[in-house]
């Protein structure tokens, strides 16, 4: 059974920073591709950033240069450092782990950026 637990969300002013963490537990999840997604109210869930087991990354155009995804395989944790936050970054952020049979999701953490 795979479990993903996000933390680090909150309220921040525009231009500020937050770091999200996602702690994963369960078998065969350590070196899998993981990602951060977000869903703003009334919108579809979208990819924010992904990182493979080998450390290759890709980002949504809207966050390139501002957000950084990283992972610590020894701790089974993936991070999302978010800088220069904008009000349009306000959303529920979800962690995901991609395993061969399915993708697992965390419960989400709210990020609110005030103008």
C-alpha atoms as one frame of an Amber mdcrd trajectory, in Angstrom:
protein
   0.000   0.000   0.000   1.383   3.407  -1.000   0.695   6.493   1.067   1.665
  10.053   0.226   1.439  12.807   2.820   1.891  16.425   1.782   2.830  19.260
   4.105   4.013  22.854   3.903   1.044  24.638   2.395  -0.351  27.851   3.785
  -1.040  31.510   3.196   1.689  33.722   1.767   1.871  37.170   0.206   2.663
  37.611  -3.456   6.402  37.443  -4.021   6.905  35.132  -1.080   8.093  31.538
  -0.887   6.864  28.201   0.379   8.316  24.710   0.369   6.019  21.726   0.027
   7.066  18.255   1.135   5.635  14.882   0.231   6.577  11.884   2.344   5.969
   8.545   0.657   5.591   5.163   2.286   4.986   1.718   0.869   6.763  -0.826
  -1.227   8.423  -0.041  -4.544   7.777   3.685  -4.322  11.226   4.980  -3.474
  12.669   5.448  -6.961   9.488   6.010  -8.930   8.687   9.136 -10.840   6.902
  11.625  -8.615   5.137  14.838  -9.388   3.336  17.841  -8.036   0.002  18.807
  -9.495  -2.400  21.578  -8.579  -6.064  22.282  -8.907  -7.460  25.765  -8.602
 -11.109  26.274  -7.791 -13.240  25.647 -10.855 -10.312  24.425 -12.939  -8.880
  21.066 -13.936  -5.935  19.520 -12.174  -2.687  20.391 -13.929   0.900  19.265
 -13.789   3.263  21.599 -11.970   6.512  19.591 -11.973   7.737  15.998 -12.282
  10.965  14.292 -11.288  12.113  10.831 -12.340  13.938   8.371 -10.130  17.159
   9.466 -11.797  16.493  13.122 -11.112  15.335  14.373 -14.523  12.782  17.137
 -14.178  10.146  18.923 -16.193   7.989  21.904 -15.328   4.864  23.650 -16.445
   5.717  26.797 -18.396   3.886  28.915 -15.832   6.293  27.946 -13.028   9.621
  27.616 -14.850  12.294  29.686 -13.169  10.234  30.072  -9.996   9.599  26.518
  -8.734  12.102  23.728  -8.146  11.277  20.068  -7.614  13.761  17.829  -5.840
  13.838  14.489  -4.083  15.655  12.710  -1.297  15.418   9.007  -2.049  16.931
   8.054   1.298  14.058   9.860   3.033  11.510   8.850   0.395  10.490  12.495
   0.173   9.936  14.874  -2.718   9.954  18.651  -2.346   8.602  21.617  -4.242
  10.339  24.904  -3.555   8.099  27.714  -4.702   9.550  31.219  -5.029   8.157
  34.484  -6.371   4.645  33.233  -5.743   1.761  34.864  -7.575  -1.958  34.985
  -6.750  -2.576  32.693  -9.733  -0.524  29.987  -7.971  -3.366  29.662  -5.450
  -4.609  26.063  -5.561  -4.673  22.737  -3.792  -1.346  21.065  -4.477  -1.210
  17.283  -4.794   1.721  14.917  -4.720   1.645  11.920  -7.056   3.715   8.750
  -7.375   3.690   6.942 -10.709   3.868   3.160 -10.359   3.466   0.688 -13.228
  -0.099  -0.289 -12.360  -1.430   3.085 -11.256  -0.702   6.554  -9.997  -1.124
   7.229  -6.297  -2.203  10.617  -4.932  -1.827  12.446  -1.672  -4.684  14.244
   0.049  -3.522  17.679  -1.087  -2.364  20.814   0.666  -3.801  24.294   0.178
  -1.572  27.100  -1.047  -3.073  30.575  -0.996  -1.191  33.579  -2.355  -2.598
  36.981  -1.442  -2.070  40.047  -3.605
